[in-house]
Amino acid sequence: MESQVIRIEGSDWQAVQGNDAWRAALEAGKVLFFPSLGFELQPEERPLLRPDVRDPGARNISLNVDGSLKGAAGDAATQALLAGMIGRFRQQALGLVDALLPHYTSALRMAPTSYRPMQVESRQQSWRADDRRLHVDAFPSRPNYGERILRVFANVNSDGVPRVWRVGEPFETVARTFLPKAKPYSAWQAKVLQARHVTKSFRSEYDHLMLQLHDGMKRDMAYQQSSPQETVPFPAGSVWVCFSDQATHAVMSGQYMLEQTLHLPADHAYDKEASPLAILTRLTGRQLV
């Protein structure tokens, strides 16, 4: 398997300019890796690199689109520092996406920005929620009808600890492996899930199939161990970008990361035929949304 990670040099957020090759790689499910494009913490923000700034009842700390902070512990001054740090990262991440992918800018929908201070390898989760298993992202309760999930990550670990991923094979290869094993879609079951508020809206066949891929990959331990994959340590002081609904990935270890999620309509891509929606539509031979 050829590497699914594209290394891009440069240390100035303001100087990054996209090109067609990088855009094509990203939309094909590859990861754009900027080893020297670090997010620099202010001196007063360094004490925020500790786990107890997170509310024990929350998985992560997030800055909502409206500027409100969720999942944080500590006094008002600590929470203000957290909001300021996460907000600065948001602006730099948005600037990076705008420089790399200017065609996206008018269509992007911003999601909350998160700070993840917990150690990955110490988390205890069910197999379905365990992101240390190779998967593509899909939302059980929030159908998205083919909308893309674009994420910008920054490792801000001050002890030099990398955030280690496994990156797997291309999305279409995964789909060809797991689609034959997928449970058939049922519109009436989707209506029941919506009526019972298990899902926030009607689950389309696309969303059903993406969940089947997500769960099928995570459930299959032989696939986890023997499928084509590469281990990628993203060092402290680096940034990486991918469509997490298309890049096959697993998060193995690391601590202290900032992440920005953005949503993009599938029909607003540079290559509309490269999206998971287009690939699954082609493989199934029917409309999925």
C-alpha positions in Angstrom: 0.0 0.0 0.0 1.4 3.4 -0.9 1.5 5.9 2.0 -1.7 7.6 2.8 0.2 10.6 4.4 1.4 13.6 2.4 4.2 15.5 4.2 4.1 19.3 3.6 7.0 21.5 4.8 6.6 25.0 6.1 6.4 26.6 9.5 4.4 29.8 8.8 0.6 29.5 9.0 0.2 32.7 6.9 2.4 31.4 4.1 0.7 28.1 3.4 -0.9 28.0 -0.1 -2.8 25.0 -1.4 -2.2 23.3 -4.7 -4.2 20.8 -6.9 -2.1 17.8 -5.9 -2.7 18.4 -2.2 -6.4 19.0 -2.7 -6.8 15.8 -4.8 -4.9 13.8 -2.1 -7.1 15.1 0.7 -10.3 14.4 -1.2 -9.0 10.9 -1.9 -8.8 10.3 1.8 -5.2 11.0 2.5 -3.8 12.9 5.4 -2.0 16.2 4.9 0.8 16.4 7.5 2.6 19.6 8.4 5.5 18.6 10.7 6.6 22.1 11.5 3.4 24.0 11.5 2.9 24.1 15.2 0.3 25.9 17.3 2.3 28.0 19.8 0.9 28.3 23.3 1.2 31.6 25.2 3.2 31.4 28.4 0.1 31.8 30.5 -1.6 28.9 28.6 1.0 26.3 29.4 -0.5 25.5 32.8 -3.6 24.3 30.9 -1.6 21.2 29.8 -3.0 19.1 32.6 -5.9 16.6 32.7 -7.8 18.2 35.5 -8.8 21.2 33.5 -11.5 18.9 32.0 -14.7 18.3 33.8 -14.7 14.5 34.8 -18.1 14.1 33.3 -17.1 15.3 29.8 -15.0 13.5 27.2 -13.4 16.7 25.9 -13.4 20.5 26.4 -15.1 22.3 23.5 -15.7 25.8 22.4 -19.1 26.1 20.8 -19.7 28.1 17.7 -21.4 30.8 19.8 -18.3 31.1 22.0 -19.6 29.2 25.0 -17.2 26.7 26.7 -18.3 23.2 27.6 -16.6 20.4 29.5 -14.1 22.6 31.4 -13.3 22.6 35.1 -11.6 25.2 37.2 -12.3 28.8 38.1 -13.4 31.6 35.9 -9.9 32.7 35.1 -8.9 29.1 34.0 -12.0 28.8 31.8 -11.3 32.2 30.2 -7.7 31.0 29.4 -9.1 27.8 27.9 -11.6 29.7 25.8 -8.9 32.1 24.6 -6.5 29.3 23.7 -9.1 27.2 21.8 -10.5 30.3 20.1 -7.0 31.2 18.8 -6.5 27.7 17.4 -9.9 28.0 15.8 -8.9 31.1 13.9 -5.6 29.6 12.8 -7.3 26.4 11.7 -9.9 28.3 9.7 -7.1 30.4 8.1 -5.2 27.2 7.1 -8.3 25.7 5.5 -9.1 28.9 3.6 -5.5 29.0 2.2 -5.4 25.3 1.3 -9.0 25.0 0.1 -10.5 28.4 -0.9 -13.3 26.8 -2.9 -14.7 25.3 0.4 -14.9 28.6 2.3 -18.4 29.8 1.3 -19.9 26.3 2.0 -18.2 25.3 5.2 -20.3 24.8 8.4 -18.3 25.2 11.6 -18.6 22.7 14.4 -17.3 23.1 18.0 -13.5 23.3 18.5 -12.1 20.9 21.0 -9.2 20.5 23.4 -8.4 17.0 24.4 -6.2 16.9 27.5 -6.6 13.2 28.3 -4.2 10.4 27.6 -5.5 8.3 24.7 -4.1 4.9 25.8 -5.6 5.1 29.3 -9.2 5.5 28.1 -11.6 2.7 28.8 -14.3 2.4 26.2 -16.6 -0.2 24.5 -15.3 -1.7 21.2 -17.7 0.5 19.2 -16.4 3.7 20.8 -12.8 2.7 20.9 -11.0 4.9 18.4 -7.8 2.9 18.9 -9.4 0.6 16.3 -9.2 1.4 12.6 -12.4 3.2 11.4 -13.9 5.9 9.4 -16.0 8.5 11.3 -19.8 8.2 11.3 -22.4 9.7 13.6 -25.0 7.3 15.2 -27.4 10.0 16.3 -26.7 12.8 13.8 -27.4 11.7 10.2 -25.5 14.0 7.8 -26.7 12.8 4.3 -23.2 12.7 2.8 -21.9 15.9 4.3 -18.1 15.7 4.7 -16.2 15.8 8.0 -13.1 17.9 7.7 -10.8 18.0 10.7 -7.7 20.0 11.6 -5.5 18.6 14.4 -2.6 20.1 16.4 -0.4 18.2 18.8 0.4 20.7 21.6 2.1 18.3 24.0 4.9 20.2 25.8 6.9 17.1 26.7 7.5 16.2 23.1 5.2 13.2 23.1 3.8 12.3 19.7 0.2 11.6 18.9 0.4 8.2 17.2 -2.1 7.1 14.6 -2.5 4.1 12.4 -3.6 5.0 8.9 -5.2 2.3 6.8 -6.2 1.6 3.2 -8.2 3.8 0.9 -12.0 4.2 1.5 -13.1 2.4 -1.6 -11.1 -0.7 -0.7 -12.7 -0.6 2.8 -16.1 -0.3 1.3 -15.6 -3.2 -1.1 -14.6 -5.3 1.9 -17.3 -4.4 4.3 -20.4 -3.5 2.1 -21.2 -7.2 1.4 -21.3 -7.8 5.2 -23.6 -4.8 5.9 -27.1 -5.3 7.3 -29.8 -4.2 4.8 -31.2 -0.7 5.3 -34.8 -0.4 6.6 -36.6 2.9 6.1 -39.2 1.9 8.7 -36.5 1.2 11.3 -35.0 4.6 10.5 -38.5 6.2 11.2 -38.7 4.4 14.5 -35.2 5.6 15.5 -36.3 9.2 14.7 -39.6 8.8 16.5 -37.8 7.6 19.6 -35.2 10.4 19.4 -32.4 7.9 19.0 -31.4 9.9 16.0 -31.9 13.7 15.6 -33.3 13.3 12.1 -34.2 10.5 9.7 -31.3 8.2 9.1 -30.6 7.9 5.3 -29.3 4.7 3.7 -25.9 6.5 3.3 -25.7 7.1 7.1 -26.7 3.5 7.7 -24.0 2.2 5.4 -21.3 4.5 7.0 -22.2 3.2 10.4 -22.0 -0.4 9.1 -18.5 0.3 7.8 -17.5 2.0 11.0 -18.8 -0.9 13.2 -17.7 -3.6 10.8 -14.1 -2.4 10.8 -14.0 -2.0 14.6 -15.6 -5.4 15.2 -13.2 -7.3 12.9 -10.0 -7.9 14.9 -8.4 -9.9 12.1 -8.9 -6.8 9.9 -7.5 -4.5 12.6 -4.3 -6.6 12.9 -3.6 -7.7 9.3 -5.1 -5.1 6.9 -2.6 -2.8 5.1 -1.8 0.1 7.4 1.0 2.4 8.5 1.9 3.8 11.9 2.3 7.6 11.9 3.7 9.5 14.9 2.5 13.1 14.6 5.2 14.9 16.7 4.5 17.7 19.2 4.4 20.9 17.4 2.8 19.5 14.2 -0.6 19.8 12.5 -2.5 17.4 10.2 -5.7 17.7 8.2 -8.0 15.0 6.8 -11.5 14.1 6.0 -12.1 11.7 8.9 -15.2 10.2 7.2 -12.9 8.9 4.5 -9.4 8.5 5.9 -9.1 5.1 7.6 -7.5 5.9 11.0 -7.0 4.8 14.6 -5.7 6.9 17.4 -3.3 4.8 19.4 -1.6 7.1 21.9 -0.9 10.7 22.9 -2.1 13.6 25.1 -2.9 17.2 24.6 -4.4 18.0 21.3 -6.5 20.7 19.7 -9.0 19.8 17.0 -11.3 21.8 14.7 -14.2 20.1 12.8 -15.8 21.6 9.8 -18.6 20.2 7.6 -18.7 20.4 3.9 -21.6 19.5 1.5 -20.4 16.7 -0.7 -21.4 18.5 -3.9 -19.0 21.4 -3.0 -15.8 19.4 -3.3 -13.2 20.0 -6.0 -13.8 16.4 -7.1 -17.4 15.4 -6.5 -16.8 11.8 -7.5 -14.2 11.2 -4.7 -16.5 11.5 -1.7 -17.7 8.5 0.3 -21.3 9.4 -0.8 -20.2 9.2 -4.5 -18.2 6.0 -3.9 -21.0 4.2 -2.0 -23.6 5.4 -4.6 -21.5 3.9 -7.4 -20.8 0.6 -5.5 -24.5 0.1 -4.6 -25.9 1.4 -7.9 -28.7 3.4 -6.2 -29.3 6.8 -4.6 -28.5 6.7 -0.9 -29.9 10.1 0.2 
